[in-house]
Amino acid sequence: MKSDKRKWNKPNFLLVGAAKSGSSSLYQYLKQHPQIFLPIFKEPLFLIREVINNLNPADVAIKNENLVHRLPKTFEEYKGIFNDADDTHLAIGECSATYLYYYDTAIPNIQHYIGDPKILILLRNPIEKAFSQYKHLLKLGAVKESFEESLGLEEFRIRSNYSAMYHITKQSLYYNQVKAYFNNFSQVKVVLSDNLMKTPDATLVEIFKFLEIDVNFKVNFEKKYNRSLILPKNYWLHALFFKNSRLSWLINGISNLVSVERKKRIKTLYLKLNNRKPELDEKVKSKLIDSFEPDIKKLQSLLNVDLSRWVQNER
């Protein structure tokens, strides 16, 4: 039986981050469970709306993410994204992966609007996360400079109110963020993204226990989310095939005369010859390790978990 849509189906858990740590995959896995309700879209961001409203209008990442137009602007609109929750949903939640980073804004709003929900935090090796943020900015067309140059521009972009995706190193310093949630909420669970990747079934059982729902439900892991970024070696050649140009129309017209199997072979060959994965420079990686290591040590003491692999695996 559906809940009365005028009733506030208050969330009893929040997946608060971290961004670029596997939260999109976890969101999709959780959505499969019949006892979990999550809104149809990730990142409602209502509980940090003050931050969103104050972002620099020149922020290309936010424009190209195409998020802002569909974000709930009022509490009534925010309540509305939970309208379809019903009595079968024992766990009602939402996922906004920058609630963790913007904890000083998010926490008072969570307490005011929701109270004391269960807090779920997903953390990734910060060196991997930082580079992943940069690759995401590349994918959005929000940056063109090298990773090292992006790091050099980070403080300027933070001061200029650019969105969290540009806060490459600062967003990856977890200790203060996680500690703030432990200090303000009674039930907080931290999950490591490498555990979710290596032992997804066991990790989800832990999460289901935390959410107090059926732990025997089996999630389908076949579909992959947020695949690795591939960049073209030659942007001009890439544009001929994929951009909206007259020559690309001609190429597409000719391709209609070719069999499906042959087109697949041609596309595979093209992607093999003209694609490259961005690679992290070893010197830059070493600087990141030095920058993150003190924070990692404090975090592992807070969590009572050995995180030395985050540093050792990168050396």
N, C-alpha and C positions, 0 to 999 in steps of 0.2 A: 504494500500500500504506500503510495507516494505521500511524502510529507506535505503539509499545507505550505504552499509557495509563499505565503506571507510570513511564515515562521523563519527565524534565523537559524539555518542549519550550521551552527557554529563549528568551524574546524577544530578537531581535537589533536591534529598533528600538523607540523610544517616541515617541509624539506627546504632548509635555508641556504644550502650551498654545499661546497664552493662551486663557483662557475668554472667551466672547462675541466671538471673532475669526474664526469660521467653522470651528471644529474639528469641529462636528457634520457639516457638509457634507463636509469633507475626509475624515472617518472613513468616511462612506458611499461616497464616491468610491473610496477605497482598498480598501474591502471588495469592490468589484466586480472587482478584478484577481485573476485565478486564481492568481497566484503569491504573493499576500499573504494571511496569516491574521490576522484580528482576532477577538477574542471577540464573542459575540452581543450583548453590551451594552457601551456606552461607559462610561467613568468607574469602573473597578474600585477606584481610589483606595487600593489596598493599600499602596503605597509611601509614603503619608502617613497611615497608619492611626492613628498617635499623635495627629495633629492632629484627625482625625475623632472619635476617642474622647474628646477633651477639649472638644468643642464645647458651647456653652451649651444646655441642654435646652429653653430658651425660643425657640430659633432656629426661626422659622416656615418659613424658606426650605428648610432641610434636611428638615423634616417634610413639607412640601408637594411637594418634589422626589421623595419616596418612594424614596430611594436606599438608605438605611442597611440596610434589612432584607436586601438582596441582595448587599451587599458581602462579598467574601472576608475572613474574620476571621483565618485562619491561613495560613501559607505553603503548606500542603498544599492548602487551598481555592484559593489563588491559582494554584498550579501547575495545578489542575484546569480552570481556564478556558481553558487552552491544549491540553487533551487531544485535541481534534479536529484539530489541526494535523498535516499529513502531509508526506511527502517532496517533494510538488509545491510546497509553500509555502517559497519561498526567503527570504521576509521574514515574520517572525513578530513581532507587536507588540501594543501596546495603547495606548489614548488616555485619559489622565486630565488634563484641561485645567488643573488647579490644581497639578500637579507643578512647573510653572514658578514660580508665585508662592511656594509653600512649598518653595523650593529647598533651604533649610538642613536640612529634614527629608528631602526626597525624594532628594537626591544621595547621602548616606551609605547609604540603603537600596538605591538602585539599584546602587551599587558593591558592597554586601554580597551582595545576592541575585542580581544579573544580571551585574555586571562593568562592561564598557565598551561598551554598545550604541550604535547610531547614535541621535542625538537630533534630532528634528524639531520645530521651533518655528514657530508661525504667529502673526504679529503684525498687529494692526489699529491704525489711527489711534487713539491713546489717548483723544482727546476723544469720538469715536464710541463707543469701547468703554465708557467710563465711563457714558455716557448709556444705552447698551444694557443694562448691568448693572442700572441703576435700573429700566428698563422690564421687565426680567425679574423683578425683585422685585415690581413692580406686578402682573405676570401671575400670580405665585405667591400673591398676597394677603399678601405678607410685609411690605409697607410701604403706608401710605396718604398719607404726607406728600408735599410737593412735592420735586422733585429737589434744590433748594437746601437744603431742610430735611434731606434725607437726607445731603447732604454735611456739614452741621453736626453730624449724629449719628454720623458715621463713626468718629471716634476713640473715642467711648464704646463703640460696638459692637465695635470691635477689642479694646479692653481687657476687654470682657465676653465674649470668646471666641465671637463670632458668626462664621458661616462666611464664606468669602472673597468671596461675592457681595456682601456688605455693605461690603467694603473697596474702595469705588468708585474712589477716586483712587490709593490706595497700590498696588492690584493693577495699575494702568495705568502705573506707573513701571517700565519694562522694563529699564533699563540694568543694574542690579545683578543682576537675575534671569538675564538672558541671559549676562552676563559670567561668572557662577558656573558655568554649564554649559560655556562655552568653556574655563574653567580646569580642569575636572574630567573632560572626555570628549574623546576624540581625533577624533570625527567628529560635528560639529554643523552642521545646515543650518537657516537661518532663511528663511522664506517670508513675503512680505507678503500679507495677505489681499486687498488691492485688486488685486494681480496675479492672484491665484487667481480673483477675480471677473471681471476684464476679459479675461484671456487664460488661461482654465482649461486648455486643451489643452497649451499650451507650459509652463505652470507644473507640470502633472502630469508631463510628460516629464522636467523637472528632478528632481522628487521620485523618479520611477522610476529615473532614473540613480543618484541618491544611494543608493537601496535595492538597486541592482544587480539589477534585474529587467527584463523585457521592456518596452521603451519604446514599442513599437508598439501596445500595447493601447489601445483607444478606450473612454473612460468615457462613460456616458449621463448627461447633465447635466439632463435634462428635469425630474426631480422636484426641488422646492425644499424646503429644510429650514429650520426656525426662521424662519417668516415674520414680517413686521413686526407688532408689537403694535398692536391696535386697541382702544380703550376706549370704552364707551358714554357718550354725553352724559348720558343719564338712566338711572341705575342701577335706579330703580323700574320703568321701562318694560322695561328689559333683563330684570329678574327675572321679569316677567310671561311673557315668551316663553321664557326659558331655565332659570330656576331651578325647583326641585322644589316647586311650590306648587299649591294646589287650582285657582287661576285658570289657571295654566299648563297643568294637565291639561285644563281646559275648552277652552282655546284650541287645544291639540293635538288634542282630540277633534273640534272643529269643523273643524280643518285637514284631517282625514281625509276630509271630504266635498268637498274642493276638489281640482281636478286638479293633477297634478305640475307642469305648466308654470306654472299660476297661482300655486302655492306658491312656485316659484322667483322669479317676478316680485315677489311680496309680500316675500319675504325680502331680495331685492336692494334694494328700495325702503326697507325698514326699516333695513338696514345703512347705506345711504347717508344717511338722515335722522338716525339715532341714534348713529352712530359717529364717533370722532375719534381722530387720532393724537397721542400726546404730543409736544410740541414743546419744543426746548431754548431757554431764554431767552438772548437775546444777551449780557446782562450776565454771566450765569453762565458762558456759553461763553468769554467774554473772560478771566474769572478762571481757567478751566481751562487755556486756552492759556498764560497767564503761568506757571501752576503746572507744566505739562508741558514747556515749551520747553527749559529747561536739560537735562532728562533726554533729550529727543529729540536734542539736539546731541551729547551724549556717546554715545548709541546709534549715531548715524550715523557717528561716528568709529570706533567699535568694529567696525561692520559694513562700513565703507567704502562706504556707500550713501547717496545723497541722499534725505533724509526731509523736506526743507523743505516739500513739499506738504502734509504733515500739519498744518502750522501755517498756511501760506498759503491753503489751500483753506477754512480755517475762519474767516478774518478777514473 
